[in-house]
Amino acid sequence: MSNQTKRFFLSEEEIPHYWYNIQADMKNKPMPPLNPATKQPLSPEDLFPIFAQELSRQELNQTDSWIEIPDEVRDMYKYYRSTPLVRAYGLERALGTPAHIYFKNESVSPVGSHKLNSALAQAYYCKREGITNITTETGAGQWGAALAYAAKVFGLEAAVYQVKISYEQKPYRRSIMQTFGAQVTASPSMSTRAGKDILTVHPNYQGSLGTAISEAIELAINTPNCRYTLGSVLSHVALHQTIIGLEAEKQMAMTGEYPDVIIACFGGGSNFGGIAFPFMRHTLLDGKKTRYVAAEPASCPKLTRGKFMYDFGDEAGYTPLLPMFTLGHNFAPANIHAGGLRYHGAGVIVSQLLKDGYMEATDIQQLESFEAGCLFAQAEGIIPAPESCHAIAATINEANKCKETGEEKVILFNLSGHGLIDMTSYDKFLAGDLVNYQLSDEEIARNLSEAE
Amino acid sequence: MSNQTKRFFLSEEEIPHYWYNIQADMKNKPMPPLNPATKQPLSPEDLFPIFAQELSRQELNQTDSWIEIPDEVRDMYKYYRSTPLVRAYGLERALGTPAHIYFKNESVSPVGSHKLNSALAQAYYCKREGITNITTETGAGQWGAALAYAAKVFGLEAAVYQVKISYEQKPYRRSIMQTFGAQVTASPSMSTRAGKDILTVHPNYQGSLGTAISEAIELAINTPNCRYTLGSVLSHVALHQTIIGLEAEKQMAMTGEYPDVIIACFGGGSNFGGIAFPFMRHTLLDGKKTRYVAAEPASCPKLTRGKFMYDFGDEAGYTPLLPMFTLGHNFAPANIHAGGLRYHGAGVIVSQLLKDGYMEATDIQQLESFEAGCLFAQAEGIIPAPESCHAIAATINEANKCKETGEEKVILFNLSGHGLIDMTSYDKFLAGDLVNYQLSDEEIARNLSEAE
């Protein structure tokens, strides 16, 4: 293997100049978001009070396949992109599989995950429109860290509401955001009406993403020149993440192979869409036979066991109604360590694609995900984020099938981030303190009927 | 700046095939290590019980300028090398300096620092010589993490003695080592005579690098097929680290510039030697005028305020006597957060070069180092290791001088590692809880006279 290339890079000129907007090429477009009061479809203008105008337009753009990446954003991409496409020889050896395994290594971003790809874009558009302050929520803090740095790059002030239990239990990511100059507030807080309403009733409430979203939106709406930003679920976030798959497509060409299966972990869909959509356009337009597999946690199985329906994007019900695979907006996922995958719904694009049979989903138990992560760490030297461990587990399952059948399938997965800030989770896994979570059909059905 | 290249990479073929052994080109060679009992110079054979034979020979090799990198090691380098050479446009802008600042980004290694460059080499040679187990000590854990992964790569068992206070206070790095499959023991421990001797007298002793070294060496000597490994100070470690400077030399050529000043932080000298020695050969052989600046912590100033003399490499006095700049092997450095720089002495090559005026040293206070680190993080998006912050602070000082004089100097520094595992240190800095340490001339003199 000495003379074989392990990592494939693009030159700065080869970094894509356009993001790919898969909505334009879908036969069945995602259905529109609805105003929950009037049940009328929303226009971009309806979103302007919350999001930057250009992001609102991108969110609902179903006609342009290619959106130009602004020079200022592409210029910042050059600091860490192209990210390497890596042939996982070590993992192949460890598994004894005939499969050829590749991964796109988004963990090399300075903040350690793919989240920066969209954070830079969102901060840039806000800046261009004269916005001075941006807000967001974060759980474990991957997205918050990316947004904090992106805000600094474009000279914006960032206010991040971090779920209180993470704020206290994961001080590392809070410190990262603060080192980048962001204002970080534990949510619920006394700085918003939404926060006060909760704290006056439950003074010791540990917070949730839903509450943090409400606080961030409220601050954005009530502050001049301030807008809200989000790190996943939305279509414009997946759009920005297609830089991953567009690079991977060129890099796979350098290997002389083409993926039979493309795998990514799944929370709201941004890293999955990011790597899958550019390849999927060949399936949509030319009938190319490729499998696209979303790996979700068994404790939060909206794709494998949820229902396709209009539902709210947040727990409190402040967002528009979105057509999505969901477990119900009131679904309270178990406290698994892959915090980035603990979300009740799927983005509208992925939901439509799954409904139409263009992709598939698989669920992974927590223990299986960490076993896969440890195997990968020892084989490839990179400790993966707990979220990414789900993609690795699904990859291992595919590779083991190849071992049985003897097929030399080409598998590509997205390593969305590293786990160096998540070592307490590995610690607990190694100590035998983690468990799997079983979710009964009754629980799912009950929750969905409450949400409807 | 849109059309300017920010990061420079080498192809896999361009990754160097040889390490550079500066000892061969030095007019005044380092004086030999001495047996402390007989005061006789040591031969490689004297080191065989402790180190792999090839490493023992490399340690004392003063004749061969180039040592071939084994295919198996170079093959593993390809997984993360070449590391990028980055033009720090963001930092230049933040400082308003006319200087051109470049940094070699060793933080992209899977374990987050340059340490892996030597860990892979040491593990490989041990494997080749039939050794099955390797031991080492680690403080904060950068070296231990690198060695744990390298051992796994080459199928060796690794036993790491981690200073007890770090083992308890920095569980993240312990978990990283364990995830890579290493056996990690808090030192002092009951597993060695050295540990037992201390614990029976001081049951609550928090440990020191010196004690951990003693335990690791004792285990190596008393275990069949087991050898000891070290992450800095020694000449063969600096040899392996020259891969950094050899790559940087090729990458600087791609920029069309040549460094006027080369800067690295300084603990035992491995990352400094790694980036500086390949450039310094042009100074030694062709009289090229380049400044080489070692940035050490003001609380552990062996280069700026220590004495050149024969001294022990460890606190307990078990190692050979080494000709080094030292503060005395019994020197107890203040508990600064740049744990990797808390060492009383300098490697023998750097010591001789400093004595002969080929390089210079500067000392940096703790607060200045973290201020520099935060500025760099906000300007370049990478949170640097507390150790690397010293190199950044020295770089900023040089760049600010250029601002005064208007000189367009080219400055190259080594970013030895990222700080994502060190966020508690940043946390304390941001909270105003860190202090500077003043060291009086009397203290230094007293300590040196005790050591002599």
Interface residues (C-beta under 8 A of the other chain):
Chain A: M1 S2 T5 K6 R7 F9 E12 D71 R74 D75 K78 Y79 Y80 V86 V108 P110 V111 G112 L116 Y149 K152 V153 P171 Y172 R173 R174 S175 I176 Q178 T179 F180 G181 C374 A377 Q378 E380 G381 I382 I383 L420 I421 M423 T424 Y426 D427 L430
Chain B: M1 S2 T5 K6 R7 F9 E12 D71 R74 D75 K78 Y79 Y80 V86 G90 V108 P110 V111 G112 L116 Y149 K152 V153 P171 Y172 R173 R174 S175 I176 Q178 T179 F180 G181 C374 A377 Q378 E380 G381 I382 I383 L420 I421 M423 T424 Y426 D427 L430
